[in-house]
Amino acid sequence: MASHALAKGNNNSLMIQGTSSGSPQKSFFTVQILIRTLATAFTVAAISIMLTSTQSISLFGYNLVVHYSDTSAMRYLFGTDIAACVCSVLSLICVFLLSRSGSDLKHYFYLFLHDMVIMLLLMSGCAAAIAIAYVSKYGEHKVGWMAGCDNVPKFCNRISISIVLSFLAFFCFLTLTIMSSKKLMSRPIE
């Protein structure tokens, strides 16, 4: 809502001056900061849950410890979460600095490019992890792969929570990508 201030002009008439010139810009940066903070929180939570997901079982007299690093897909998701978290923090700092200074059209392009790359990175990590998680949970009977989550349910549940949190971070970056592209399309080309 625009706030108005009354000011006296030179010829003693009243003029109405609008003071809402930066409001859409400010709300854009506020939403950007909020979503980037959420993405950072989701990736930090996914990383911490992935790191602590271990379970010991005894099979045929052997003690076996299952850890996320046993599969390359989970290591890849872990790496993509770390990269997304670091980039999210760096972009959060950049957006905060941009909100304080004047913004240029090229800054929106860089935000769009950054968010799109991180979104695609998270999507690939989530896709790889969900494929292994699916096979671990249900097996693949046509090729003889048995389900493993029956033996380590605590581990599988924690990995599933980590994957869901990574997907939430992905959706945050998807939203940021859409916001930045919309901002680019709405501004006239100079």
Backbone as JSON Lines, residues from 0, in Angstrom:
{"i":0,"aa":"M","n":[0.84,-1.17,0.0],"ca":[0.0,0.0,0.0],"c":[0.88,1.22,0.0]}
{"i":1,"aa":"A","n":[0.58,2.14,-0.87],"ca":[1.42,3.33,-1.0],"c":[1.11,4.3,0.12]}
{"i":2,"aa":"S","n":[2.17,4.81,0.72],"ca":[1.97,5.83,1.74],"c":[2.19,7.19,1.09]}
{"i":3,"aa":"H","n":[1.44,8.15,1.51],"ca":[1.51,9.47,0.9],"c":[1.86,10.5,1.96]}
{"i":4,"aa":"A","n":[2.59,11.48,1.54],"ca":[2.95,12.59,2.43],"c":[2.47,13.89,1.79]}
{"i":5,"aa":"L","n":[1.95,14.73,2.58],"ca":[1.5,16.03,2.09],"c":[2.64,17.02,2.23]}
{"i":6,"aa":"A","n":[2.88,17.75,1.2],"ca":[3.95,18.75,1.23],"c":[3.42,20.05,0.64]}
{"i":7,"aa":"K","n":[3.92,21.15,1.14],"ca":[3.5,22.46,0.66],"c":[4.37,22.85,-0.52]}
{"i":8,"aa":"G","n":[3.77,23.28,-1.59],"ca":[4.5,23.7,-2.78],"c":[4.91,25.16,-2.68]}
{"i":9,"aa":"N","n":[5.6,25.65,-3.74],"ca":[6.06,27.03,-3.77],"c":[4.9,28.02,-3.85]}
{"i":10,"aa":"N","n":[3.81,27.66,-4.49],"ca":[2.68,28.57,-4.65],"c":[1.6,28.33,-3.61]}
{"i":11,"aa":"N","n":[1.99,27.83,-2.43],"ca":[1.12,27.58,-1.29],"c":[-0.01,26.6,-1.58]}
{"i":12,"aa":"S","n":[0.09,25.8,-2.63],"ca":[-0.9,24.77,-2.88],"c":[-0.37,23.45,-2.31]}
{"i":13,"aa":"L","n":[-1.26,22.53,-2.05],"ca":[-0.88,21.24,-1.49],"c":[-0.59,20.26,-2.62]}
{"i":14,"aa":"M","n":[0.53,19.53,-2.49],"ca":[0.88,18.52,-3.49],"c":[0.99,17.18,-2.76]}
{"i":15,"aa":"I","n":[0.56,16.13,-3.43],"ca":[0.67,14.79,-2.87],"c":[1.88,14.12,-3.51]}
{"i":16,"aa":"Q","n":[2.79,13.65,-2.66],"ca":[3.97,12.97,-3.15],"c":[3.94,11.53,-2.69]}
{"i":17,"aa":"G","n":[4.07,10.62,-3.62],"ca":[4.11,9.2,-3.28],"c":[5.5,8.82,-2.78]}
{"i":18,"aa":"T","n":[5.55,7.98,-1.76],"ca":[6.84,7.55,-1.21],"c":[7.04,6.05,-1.34]}
{"i":19,"aa":"S","n":[6.37,5.42,-2.28],"ca":[6.46,3.96,-2.4],"c":[7.28,3.52,-3.61]}
{"i":20,"aa":"S","n":[8.29,4.32,-3.99],"ca":[9.02,4.02,-5.21],"c":[9.82,2.73,-5.14]}
{"i":21,"aa":"G","n":[10.36,2.34,-4.0],"ca":[11.19,1.15,-3.92],"c":[10.5,-0.05,-3.33]}
{"i":22,"aa":"S","n":[9.21,-0.01,-3.13],"ca":[8.5,-1.1,-2.46],"c":[8.53,-2.42,-3.22]}
{"i":23,"aa":"P","n":[8.24,-2.48,-4.52],"ca":[8.31,-3.77,-5.21],"c":[9.73,-4.34,-5.21]}
{"i":24,"aa":"Q","n":[10.71,-3.47,-5.36],"ca":[12.11,-3.89,-5.35],"c":[12.47,-4.45,-3.97]}
{"i":25,"aa":"K","n":[12.03,-3.79,-2.93],"ca":[12.34,-4.23,-1.57],"c":[11.67,-5.57,-1.26]}
{"i":26,"aa":"S","n":[10.43,-5.74,-1.7],"ca":[9.74,-7.0,-1.45],"c":[10.37,-8.14,-2.24]}
{"i":27,"aa":"F","n":[10.87,-7.85,-3.45],"ca":[11.58,-8.86,-4.24],"c":[12.8,-9.37,-3.48]}
{"i":28,"aa":"F","n":[13.6,-8.44,-2.96],"ca":[14.79,-8.84,-2.22],"c":[14.46,-9.5,-0.89]}
{"i":29,"aa":"T","n":[13.39,-9.09,-0.26],"ca":[12.98,-9.72,1.01],"c":[12.6,-11.18,0.77]}
{"i":30,"aa":"V","n":[11.83,-11.44,-0.28],"ca":[11.44,-12.81,-0.6],"c":[12.66,-13.63,-1.02]}
{"i":31,"aa":"Q","n":[13.56,-13.01,-1.79],"ca":[14.8,-13.69,-2.18],"c":[15.6,-14.11,-0.95]}
{"i":32,"aa":"I","n":[15.76,-13.21,0.0],"ca":[16.52,-13.51,1.22],"c":[15.84,-14.61,2.01]}
{"i":33,"aa":"L","n":[14.53,-14.55,2.12],"ca":[13.78,-15.57,2.86],"c":[13.93,-16.96,2.22]}
{"i":34,"aa":"I","n":[13.76,-17.05,0.91],"ca":[13.84,-18.35,0.24],"c":[15.27,-18.89,0.26]}
{"i":35,"aa":"R","n":[16.26,-18.01,0.12],"ca":[17.65,-18.46,0.2],"c":[18.0,-18.96,1.6]}
{"i":36,"aa":"T","n":[17.43,-18.31,2.6],"ca":[17.65,-18.77,3.98],"c":[17.0,-20.15,4.18]}
{"i":37,"aa":"L","n":[15.81,-20.34,3.63],"ca":[15.16,-21.65,3.7],"c":[15.98,-22.72,2.98]}
{"i":38,"aa":"A","n":[16.49,-22.39,1.8],"ca":[17.31,-23.35,1.05],"c":[18.56,-23.72,1.84]}
{"i":39,"aa":"T","n":[19.17,-22.74,2.49],"ca":[20.34,-23.02,3.31],"c":[19.97,-23.93,4.47]}
{"i":40,"aa":"A","n":[18.86,-23.65,5.12],"ca":[18.42,-24.47,6.25],"c":[18.12,-25.91,5.81]}
{"i":41,"aa":"F","n":[17.44,-26.05,4.67],"ca":[17.14,-27.4,4.17],"c":[18.4,-28.19,3.85]}
{"i":42,"aa":"T","n":[19.38,-27.54,3.21],"ca":[20.6,-28.27,2.87],"c":[21.43,-28.59,4.1]}
{"i":43,"aa":"V","n":[21.48,-27.68,5.07],"ca":[22.21,-27.98,6.32],"c":[21.56,-29.15,7.04]}
{"i":44,"aa":"A","n":[20.24,-29.18,7.09],"ca":[19.54,-30.29,7.74],"c":[19.76,-31.6,6.97]}
{"i":45,"aa":"A","n":[19.72,-31.53,5.64],"ca":[19.95,-32.74,4.83],"c":[21.36,-33.27,5.04]}
{"i":46,"aa":"I","n":[22.34,-32.37,5.09],"ca":[23.72,-32.78,5.31],"c":[23.89,-33.43,6.67]}
{"i":47,"aa":"S","n":[23.34,-32.81,7.7],"ca":[23.52,-33.35,9.06],"c":[22.82,-34.7,9.23]}
{"i":48,"aa":"I","n":[21.65,-34.86,8.63],"ca":[20.95,-36.14,8.73],"c":[21.69,-37.21,7.94]}
{"i":49,"aa":"M","n":[22.2,-36.84,6.76],"ca":[22.97,-37.79,5.96],"c":[24.22,-38.24,6.71]}
{"i":50,"aa":"L","n":[24.92,-37.31,7.35],"ca":[26.14,-37.65,8.07],"c":[25.89,-38.59,9.24]}
{"i":51,"aa":"T","n":[24.76,-38.43,9.88],"ca":[24.46,-39.24,11.08],"c":[23.65,-40.49,10.77]}
{"i":52,"aa":"S","n":[23.45,-40.8,9.52],"ca":[22.65,-41.98,9.18],"c":[23.55,-43.22,9.07]}
{"i":53,"aa":"T","n":[23.65,-43.92,10.15],"ca":[24.37,-45.19,10.19],"c":[23.53,-46.19,10.97]}
{"i":54,"aa":"Q","n":[23.74,-47.45,10.67],"ca":[23.06,-48.5,11.42],"c":[23.92,-49.74,11.38]}
{"i":55,"aa":"S","n":[24.02,-50.39,12.53],"ca":[24.76,-51.65,12.63],"c":[23.77,-52.81,12.64]}
{"i":56,"aa":"I","n":[24.12,-53.85,11.89],"ca":[23.29,-55.05,11.89],"c":[24.22,-56.26,11.93]}
{"i":57,"aa":"S","n":[23.64,-57.36,12.33],"ca":[24.39,-58.61,12.35],"c":[23.76,-59.57,11.35]}
{"i":58,"aa":"L","n":[24.54,-59.93,10.32],"ca":[24.08,-60.85,9.3],"c":[24.98,-62.07,9.28]}
{"i":59,"aa":"F","n":[24.4,-63.21,9.51],"ca":[25.13,-64.48,9.46],"c":[26.36,-64.46,10.35]}
{"i":60,"aa":"G","n":[26.24,-63.82,11.51],"ca":[27.34,-63.78,12.46],"c":[28.34,-62.67,12.22]}
{"i":61,"aa":"Y","n":[28.18,-61.9,11.17],"ca":[29.08,-60.77,10.88],"c":[28.4,-59.47,11.27]}
{"i":62,"aa":"N","n":[29.18,-58.61,11.93],"ca":[28.66,-57.3,12.29],"c":[28.9,-56.36,11.11]}
{"i":63,"aa":"L","n":[27.85,-55.75,10.6],"ca":[27.91,-54.91,9.43],"c":[27.4,-53.51,9.78]}
{"i":64,"aa":"V","n":[28.18,-52.48,9.41],"ca":[27.78,-51.1,9.64],"c":[27.47,-50.46,8.29]}
{"i":65,"aa":"V","n":[26.26,-49.94,8.17],"ca":[25.82,-49.3,6.92],"c":[25.92,-47.79,7.11]}
{"i":66,"aa":"H","n":[26.53,-47.13,6.15],"ca":[26.75,-45.69,6.2],"c":[26.42,-45.1,4.83]}
{"i":67,"aa":"Y","n":[26.1,-43.8,4.8],"ca":[25.72,-43.18,3.53],"c":[26.84,-43.29,2.49]}
{"i":68,"aa":"S","n":[28.08,-43.3,2.93],"ca":[29.21,-43.31,1.98],"c":[29.42,-44.66,1.31]}
{"i":69,"aa":"D","n":[28.58,-45.64,1.64],"ca":[28.69,-46.95,1.0],"c":[28.2,-46.95,-0.45]}
{"i":70,"aa":"T","n":[27.39,-45.97,-0.82],"ca":[26.9,-45.89,-2.2],"c":[27.35,-44.58,-2.83]}
{"i":71,"aa":"S","n":[27.71,-44.65,-4.08],"ca":[28.18,-43.45,-4.78],"c":[27.07,-42.42,-4.96]}
{"i":72,"aa":"A","n":[25.83,-42.87,-5.1],"ca":[24.71,-41.93,-5.29],"c":[24.49,-41.09,-4.03]}
{"i":73,"aa":"M","n":[24.62,-41.7,-2.87],"ca":[24.45,-40.94,-1.63],"c":[25.63,-40.0,-1.41]}
{"i":74,"aa":"R","n":[26.83,-40.41,-1.78],"ca":[27.99,-39.51,-1.69],"c":[27.79,-38.33,-2.65]}
{"i":75,"aa":"Y","n":[27.24,-38.6,-3.81],"ca":[26.99,-37.53,-4.78],"c":[25.95,-36.54,-4.24]}
{"i":76,"aa":"L","n":[24.87,-37.05,-3.66],"ca":[23.86,-36.17,-3.08],"c":[24.46,-35.36,-1.94]}
{"i":77,"aa":"F","n":[25.28,-35.99,-1.13],"ca":[25.95,-35.3,-0.04],"c":[26.8,-34.15,-0.59]}
{"i":78,"aa":"G","n":[27.55,-34.41,-1.65],"ca":[28.37,-33.37,-2.27],"c":[27.55,-32.26,-2.88]}
{"i":79,"aa":"T","n":[26.45,-32.61,-3.53],"ca":[25.6,-31.56,-4.12],"c":[24.93,-30.73,-3.03]}
{"i":80,"aa":"D","n":[24.57,-31.35,-1.92],"ca":[24.0,-30.59,-0.81],"c":[25.02,-29.6,-0.23]}
{"i":81,"aa":"I","n":[26.27,-30.05,-0.11],"ca":[27.31,-29.15,0.4],"c":[27.52,-27.99,-0.56]}
{"i":82,"aa":"A","n":[27.62,-28.3,-1.86],"ca":[27.81,-27.24,-2.86],"c":[26.64,-26.26,-2.85]}
{"i":83,"aa":"A","n":[25.42,-26.79,-2.77],"ca":[24.23,-25.93,-2.76],"c":[24.19,-25.07,-1.5]}
{"i":84,"aa":"C","n":[24.6,-25.64,-0.38],"ca":[24.6,-24.89,0.88],"c":[25.6,-23.74,0.82]}
{"i":85,"aa":"V","n":[26.82,-24.03,0.36],"ca":[27.85,-22.99,0.27],"c":[27.42,-21.9,-0.72]}
{"i":86,"aa":"C","n":[26.94,-22.3,-1.88],"ca":[26.5,-21.32,-2.88],"c":[25.28,-20.54,-2.41]}
{"i":87,"aa":"S","n":[24.43,-21.18,-1.64],"ca":[23.26,-20.49,-1.12],"c":[23.68,-19.41,-0.11]}
{"i":88,"aa":"V","n":[24.63,-19.73,0.74],"ca":[25.12,-18.73,1.7],"c":[25.79,-17.58,0.97]}
{"i":89,"aa":"L","n":[26.62,-17.89,-0.01],"ca":[27.28,-16.82,-0.78],"c":[26.28,-15.96,-1.53]}
{"i":90,"aa":"S","n":[25.27,-16.59,-2.13],"ca":[24.26,-15.81,-2.85],"c":[23.39,-15.01,-1.89]}
{"i":91,"aa":"L","n":[23.2,-15.53,-0.7],"ca":[22.44,-14.79,0.32],"c":[23.17,-13.5,0.68]}
{"i":92,"aa":"I","n":[24.47,-13.59,0.81],"ca":[25.27,-12.4,1.1],"c":[25.19,-11.41,-0.07]}
{"i":93,"aa":"C","n":[25.31,-11.94,-1.29],"ca":[25.24,-11.07,-2.48],"c":[23.88,-10.39,-2.6]}
{"i":94,"aa":"V","n":[22.81,-11.13,-2.39],"ca":[21.47,-10.54,-2.49],"c":[21.26,-9.49,-1.4]}
{"i":95,"aa":"F","n":[21.79,-9.76,-0.22],"ca":[21.68,-8.77,0.86],"c":[22.43,-7.49,0.48]}
{"i":96,"aa":"L","n":[23.61,-7.64,-0.1],"ca":[24.36,-6.45,-0.53],"c":[23.66,-5.75,-1.7]}
{"i":97,"aa":"L","n":[23.09,-6.52,-2.62],"ca":[22.36,-5.91,-3.74],"c":[21.12,-5.15,-3.27]}
{"i":98,"aa":"S","n":[20.49,-5.65,-2.23],"ca":[19.28,-4.98,-1.74],"c":[19.61,-3.63,-1.12]}
{"i":99,"aa":"R","n":[20.83,-3.46,-0.64],"ca":[21.23,-2.2,-0.04],"c":[21.69,-1.19,-1.09]}
{"i":100,"aa":"S","n":[22.2,-1.68,-2.19],"ca":[22.66,-0.78,-3.24],"c":[21.68,-0.83,-4.41]}
{"i":101,"aa":"G","n":[21.89,0.01,-5.37],"ca":[21.06,-0.03,-6.58],"c":[21.35,-1.29,-7.36]}
{"i":102,"aa":"S","n":[20.34,-1.84,-7.99],"ca":[20.55,-3.07,-8.74],"c":[20.48,-2.79,-10.23]}
{"i":103,"aa":"D","n":[21.26,-3.57,-10.96],"ca":[21.35,-3.45,-12.39],"c":[20.72,-4.68,-13.02]}
{"i":104,"aa":"L","n":[20.34,-4.6,-14.27],"ca":[19.71,-5.72,-14.96],"c":[20.63,-6.94,-15.01]}
{"i":105,"aa":"K","n":[21.93,-6.72,-15.13],"ca":[22.85,-7.85,-15.21],"c":[22.91,-8.63,-13.89]}
{"i":106,"aa":"H","n":[22.62,-7.97,-12.77],"ca":[22.59,-8.69,-11.49],"c":[21.48,-9.73,-11.47]}
{"i":107,"aa":"Y","n":[20.34,-9.39,-12.04],"ca":[19.24,-10.35,-12.12],"c":[19.61,-11.53,-13.0]}
{"i":108,"aa":"F","n":[20.35,-11.26,-14.07],"ca":[20.79,-12.36,-14.93],"c":[21.73,-13.28,-14.17]}
{"i":109,"aa":"Y","n":[22.66,-12.71,-13.41],"ca":[23.59,-13.54,-12.64],"c":[22.87,-14.34,-11.57]}
{"i":110,"aa":"L","n":[21.87,-13.74,-10.94],"ca":[21.06,-14.49,-9.97],"c":[20.32,-15.64,-10.65]}
{"i":111,"aa":"F","n":[19.75,-15.35,-11.8],"ca":[19.04,-16.38,-12.55],"c":[19.98,-17.52,-12.92]}
{"i":112,"aa":"L","n":[21.15,-17.18,-13.44],"ca":[22.13,-18.19,-13.85],"c":[22.6,-19.02,-12.65]}
{"i":113,"aa":"H","n":[22.91,-18.35,-11.57],"ca":[23.35,-19.04,-10.35],"c":[22.28,-20.0,-9.84]}
{"i":114,"aa":"D","n":[21.07,-19.5,-9.73],"ca":[19.98,-20.32,-9.19],"c":[19.67,-21.5,-10.09]}
{"i":115,"aa":"M","n":[19.76,-21.3,-11.4],"ca":[19.48,-22.39,-12.33],"c":[20.55,-23.48,-12.22]}
{"i":116,"aa":"V","n":[21.81,-23.1,-12.11],"ca":[22.89,-24.09,-11.99],"c":[22.74,-24.89,-10.7]}
{"i":117,"aa":"I","n":[22.48,-24.21,-9.59],"ca":[22.32,-24.92,-8.31],"c":[21.07,-25.79,-8.33]}
{"i":118,"aa":"M","n":[20.0,-25.31,-8.95],"ca":[18.78,-26.11,-9.06],"c":[19.05,-27.39,-9.84]}
{"i":119,"aa":"L","n":[19.75,-27.29,-10.95],"ca":[20.06,-28.47,-11.75],"c":[21.0,-29.43,-11.03]}
{"i":120,"aa":"L","n":[21.94,-28.88,-10.29],"ca":[22.85,-29.71,-9.5],"c":[22.08,-30.49,-8.43]}
{"i":121,"aa":"L","n":[21.19,-29.81,-7.73],"ca":[20.38,-30.49,-6.73],"c":[19.45,-31.52,-7.36]}
{"i":122,"aa":"M","n":[18.89,-31.2,-8.52],"ca":[18.01,-32.14,-9.19],"c":[18.76,-33.41,-9.56]}
{"i":123,"aa":"S","n":[19.97,-33.28,-10.05],"ca":[20.74,-34.47,-10.42],"c":[21.11,-35.29,-9.19]}
{"i":124,"aa":"G","n":[21.47,-34.63,-8.1],"ca":[21.79,-35.36,-6.87],"c":[20.58,-36.08,-6.3]}
{"i":125,"aa":"C","n":[19.44,-35.4,-6.3],"ca":[18.21,-36.03,-5.8],"c":[17.78,-37.2,-6.68]}
{"i":126,"aa":"A","n":[17.93,-37.05,-7.98],"ca":[17.54,-38.12,-8.91],"c":[18.41,-39.36,-8.7]}
{"i":127,"aa":"A","n":[19.69,-39.16,-8.55],"ca":[20.6,-40.3,-8.33],"c":[20.28,-40.99,-7.0]}
{"i":128,"aa":"A","n":[20.06,-40.2,-5.96],"ca":[19.8,-40.78,-4.64],"c":[18.45,-41.47,-4.58]}
{"i":129,"aa":"I","n":[17.45,-40.9,-5.23],"ca":[16.12,-41.5,-5.18],"c":[16.1,-42.83,-5.94]}
{"i":130,"aa":"A","n":[16.9,-42.95,-6.98],"ca":[16.96,-44.21,-7.72],"c":[17.54,-45.32,-6.84]}
{"i":131,"aa":"I","n":[18.62,-45.03,-6.13],"ca":[19.22,-46.03,-5.24],"c":[18.3,-46.3,-4.05]}
{"i":132,"aa":"A","n":[17.66,-45.26,-3.53],"ca":[16.75,-45.45,-2.4],"c":[15.56,-46.33,-2.8]}
{"i":133,"aa":"Y","n":[15.07,-46.15,-4.01],"ca":[13.95,-46.97,-4.49],"c":[14.36,-48.44,-4.6]}
{"i":134,"aa":"V","n":[15.53,-48.68,-5.18],"ca":[15.99,-50.06,-5.31],"c":[16.27,-50.66,-3.93]}
{"i":135,"aa":"S","n":[16.79,-49.86,-3.02],"ca":[17.05,-50.35,-1.67],"c":[15.74,-50.7,-0.94]}
{"i":136,"aa":"K","n":[14.71,-49.92,-1.19],"ca":[13.44,-50.14,-0.5],"c":[12.64,-51.29,-1.11]}
{"i":137,"aa":"Y","n":[12.58,-51.35,-2.44],"ca":[11.7,-52.32,-3.1],"c":[12.43,-53.41,-3.86]}
{"i":138,"aa":"G","n":[13.72,-53.22,-4.12],"ca":[14.46,-54.2,-4.9],"c":[14.11,-54.1,-6.37]}
{"i":139,"aa":"E","n":[14.76,-54.93,-7.16],"ca":[14.46,-55.02,-8.6],"c":[14.45,-56.5,-8.92]}
{"i":140,"aa":"H","n":[13.28,-57.08,-8.82],"ca":[13.14,-58.54,-8.9],"c":[13.49,-59.11,-10.27]}
{"i":141,"aa":"K","n":[13.32,-58.34,-11.33],"ca":[13.61,-58.85,-12.67],"c":[15.09,-59.14,-12.87]}
{"i":142,"aa":"V","n":[15.94,-58.41,-12.17],"ca":[17.39,-58.64,-12.3],"c":[17.98,-59.3,-11.06]}
{"i":143,"aa":"G","n":[17.15,-59.6,-10.08],"ca":[17.6,-60.33,-8.91],"c":[18.13,-59.47,-7.77]}
{"i":144,"aa":"W","n":[17.87,-58.17,-7.78],"ca":[18.32,-57.31,-6.69],"c":[17.29,-57.34,-5.58]}
{"i":145,"aa":"M","n":[17.73,-57.67,-4.42],"ca":[16.83,-57.78,-3.27],"c":[16.75,-56.43,-2.54]}
{"i":146,"aa":"A","n":[15.63,-56.21,-1.88],"ca":[15.46,-55.0,-1.07],"c":[16.34,-55.1,0.16]}
{"i":147,"aa":"G","n":[17.01,-54.0,0.49],"ca":[17.91,-53.99,1.64],"c":[17.35,-53.26,2.83]}
{"i":148,"aa":"C","n":[16.32,-52.47,2.63],"ca":[15.78,-51.66,3.73],"c":[15.06,-52.5,4.77]}
{"i":149,"aa":"D","n":[14.73,-53.75,4.44],"ca":[14.12,-54.62,5.45],"c":[15.1,-54.89,6.59]}
{"i":150,"aa":"N","n":[16.39,-54.9,6.27],"ca":[17.41,-55.19,7.27],"c":[17.88,-53.94,8.02]}
{"i":151,"aa":"V","n":[17.81,-52.78,7.39],"ca":[18.29,-51.53,8.01],"c":[17.23,-50.43,7.88]}
{"i":152,"aa":"P","n":[16.09,-50.59,8.54],"ca":[15.01,-49.61,8.36],"c":[15.34,-48.22,8.9]}
{"i":153,"aa":"K","n":[16.06,-48.15,10.0],"ca":[16.42,-46.84,10.58],"c":[17.3,-46.05,9.6]}
{"i":154,"aa":"F","n":[18.25,-46.72,9.02],"ca":[19.14,-46.09,8.05],"c":[18.34,-45.6,6.84]}
{"i":155,"aa":"C","n":[17.48,-46.42,6.31],"ca":[16.69,-46.05,5.13],"c":[15.75,-44.88,5.41]}
{"i":156,"aa":"N","n":[15.17,-44.86,6.61],"ca":[14.27,-43.75,6.96],"c":[15.04,-42.43,7.04]}
{"i":157,"aa":"R","n":[16.23,-42.47,7.62],"ca":[17.03,-41.24,7.73],"c":[17.49,-40.77,6.35]}
{"i":158,"aa":"I","n":[17.87,-41.69,5.51],"ca":[18.26,-41.33,4.14],"c":[17.07,-40.72,3.4]}
{"i":159,"aa":"S","n":[15.89,-41.3,3.6],"ca":[14.68,-40.76,2.95],"c":[14.39,-39.34,3.41]}
{"i":160,"aa":"I","n":[14.55,-39.07,4.69],"ca":[14.34,-37.72,5.22],"c":[15.34,-36.76,4.6]}
{"i":161,"aa":"S","n":[16.59,-37.19,4.48],"ca":[17.62,-36.35,3.87],"c":[17.3,-36.04,2.4]}
{"i":162,"aa":"I","n":[16.8,-37.03,1.69],"ca":[16.43,-36.82,0.28],"c":[15.26,-35.85,0.18]}
{"i":163,"aa":"V","n":[14.28,-35.97,1.06],"ca":[13.14,-35.05,1.05],"c":[13.6,-33.62,1.32]}
{"i":164,"aa":"L","n":[14.51,-33.44,2.27],"ca":[15.03,-32.11,2.56],"c":[15.81,-31.55,1.36]}
{"i":165,"aa":"S","n":[16.53,-32.41,0.67],"ca":[17.24,-31.98,-0.54],"c":[16.26,-31.56,-1.63]}
{"i":166,"aa":"F","n":[15.15,-32.3,-1.74],"ca":[14.11,-31.92,-2.7],"c":[13.49,-30.57,-2.33]}
{"i":167,"aa":"L","n":[13.31,-30.3,-1.05],"ca":[12.77,-29.0,-0.63],"c":[13.74,-27.88,-1.0]}
{"i":168,"aa":"A","n":[15.04,-28.13,-0.84],"ca":[16.03,-27.14,-1.27],"c":[15.96,-26.94,-2.79]}
{"i":169,"aa":"F","n":[15.78,-28.05,-3.52],"ca":[15.61,-27.95,-4.97],"c":[14.42,-27.06,-5.32]}
{"i":170,"aa":"F","n":[13.28,-27.24,-4.64],"ca":[12.1,-26.42,-4.93],"c":[12.33,-24.96,-4.56]}
{"i":171,"aa":"C","n":[13.14,-24.7,-3.54],"ca":[13.5,-23.32,-3.22],"c":[14.26,-22.69,-4.38]}
{"i":172,"aa":"F","n":[15.23,-23.41,-4.92],"ca":[15.99,-22.87,-6.04],"c":[15.17,-22.8,-7.31]}
{"i":173,"aa":"L","n":[14.22,-23.69,-7.48],"ca":[13.3,-23.58,-8.61],"c":[12.49,-22.29,-8.51]}
{"i":174,"aa":"T","n":[12.0,-22.0,-7.32],"ca":[11.25,-20.77,-7.09],"c":[12.11,-19.54,-7.34]}
{"i":175,"aa":"L","n":[13.35,-19.59,-6.87],"ca":[14.26,-18.47,-7.09],"c":[14.56,-18.27,-8.58]}
{"i":176,"aa":"T","n":[14.7,-19.37,-9.3],"ca":[14.94,-19.29,-10.75],"c":[13.76,-18.64,-11.45]}
{"i":177,"aa":"I","n":[12.57,-19.04,-11.08],"ca":[11.36,-18.46,-11.69],"c":[11.25,-16.98,-11.34]}
{"i":178,"aa":"M","n":[11.55,-16.63,-10.09],"ca":[11.48,-15.22,-9.68],"c":[12.48,-14.36,-10.46]}
{"i":179,"aa":"S","n":[13.7,-14.86,-10.58],"ca":[14.73,-14.08,-11.29],"c":[14.4,-13.96,-12.77]}
{"i":180,"aa":"S","n":[13.9,-15.03,-13.38],"ca":[13.56,-14.94,-14.8],"c":[12.37,-14.01,-15.02]}
{"i":181,"aa":"K","n":[11.42,-14.03,-14.11],"ca":[10.27,-13.12,-14.23],"c":[10.74,-11.68,-14.09]}
{"i":182,"aa":"K","n":[11.67,-11.45,-13.18],"ca":[12.2,-10.1,-13.0],"c":[12.95,-9.66,-14.25]}
{"i":183,"aa":"L","n":[13.68,-10.58,-14.87],"ca":[14.4,-10.24,-16.11],"c":[13.43,-9.92,-17.24]}
{"i":184,"aa":"M","n":[12.35,-10.67,-17.32],"ca":[11.39,-10.46,-18.41],"c":[10.57,-9.2,-18.22]}
{"i":185,"aa":"S","n":[10.38,-8.77,-16.99],"ca":[9.53,-7.61,-16.73],"c":[10.27,-6.3,-16.91]}
{"i":186,"aa":"R","n":[11.62,-6.35,-16.93],"ca":[12.4,-5.12,-17.07],"c":[12.65,-4.85,-18.55]}
{"i":187,"aa":"P","n":[12.55,-3.6,-18.97],"ca":[12.83,-3.27,-20.38],"c":[14.33,-3.39,-20.66]}
{"i":188,"aa":"I","n":[14.65,-3.82,-21.87],"ca":[16.05,-3.94,-22.28],"c":[16.55,-2.59,-22.68]}
{"i":189,"aa":"E","n":[17.71,-2.25,-22.15],"ca":[18.25,-0.9,-22.41],"c":[19.19,-0.91,-23.56]}
